Amino acid sequence: MSTLRSILLHIDASPRCVKRLELAHELAAQHGARVTALYASTPTALTLPFVMGQGAAEMLPMLQQLDTDYRDNAKALFDRAEATATVPFAWTDLREAPLIPAFARRALCTDLLIVGQHDANDLLTTGVPSDFVPSVVMASGRPALVVPYVDTGTTFGQQVLIAWKPTRESAHAVAAAIPFLQRAQRIHLTIADDSAEPSECAAALEDHLRLHDVQAPIQRHAAVAAGEPGEGILSLAADVGADLLVMGCYGHSRARELVLGGATRTVLRSMTLPVLMAH
C-alpha cells in the first residue's frame, strides 16, 4: 500500500476513544484520507449470562437503556471532537451480530483500521471482547493501528521500529506502513531470521523501502532474544524512543479459541506505543 485513503475507526463506550479520534484526525489530515467512525459494542444483555435466567424479562429494558446511554455518551464525545476538527468524519453504528465477524466484514473495504488496546480494568469496554483486535485483524486481513490505553506522548511515526521476519504477516505490515515510513525521521530495524544471513535480509528490505520513496535513515539493531521476543521488541522500542512499532500479527484459531504467537500476545498485552500490525 503506497497511499492511505480510507480509515475505519472503532468507537466504543470508553472515553479512551478520544485518543483514537485525535490520531485518526491527524492521519486523515496528513494523508487526505476519509474516516468512518464505527460504534461497535456487544449488547450488555449478551455479556451477562445470568440475564438469561429467571427475571430476564424485567431486566431487559434496563439493560437496553444502559446500552443506549453508552452509545449516546460515545456519540457526544465524537461530536465534541468533530467540533474542532478540520477533517469531517462519518459516524455509523454496527447493528449486526456477532460483533467480531460483523466488524471484520465492514473492515474488508478499508485501507487501515484504528482500534484500541484491550483494557481489562475499563468497565466501559465490557462489550468489546478481549480478543477483538487480533480476531478482527485475522478475519479481515486488513492492517490495524492499535492505540495503547496508556499515554504515548505527542508524536507519532517520527521514530519507527520495524520488527521484521521473512513472513507474509511481516510483509503485509510493512506494506501498510509505507505511508508512515515515507514521513519518518528515522527507521529502526530488528530482524528475526534463522534461515538467512541477517545482513542480506536487511539489505533486501531497505532496497524495497527505497523503491517506495522511503528516505529516512535506517538503523539496524541486533535481533531481540528468541526466548522472549515480545519483551525484547518493546524494550528496544523504549531504548530508541520509537513512537510507532510495525510488526506482523501471528496466530490461528483452534476449536473456537484464538491462539496467538508469543510476541503478538505480549505486545498486545503490554504495548506502550502505537503498533501497526497485519496478518
Secondary structure, DSSP 8 states (H G I E B T S, - for coil): -----EEEEEE-SSTTHHHHHHHHHHHHHHHT-EEEEEE----HHHH-GGGGSTTHHHHHHHHHHHHHHHHHHHHHHHHHHHHT-SS--EEEE--SSSHHHHHHHHHTT-SEEEEE---TT-GGGTTS-TTHHHHHHHHH---EEEE-SS---S--SSEEEEEE-SSHHHHHHHHHHHHHHTT-SEEEEEE--SSS-HHHHHHHHHHHHHHTT--S-EEEE----SSSHHHHHHHHHHHHT-SEEEEE--EEEETTEEEE-HHHHHHHHH--S-EEEE-
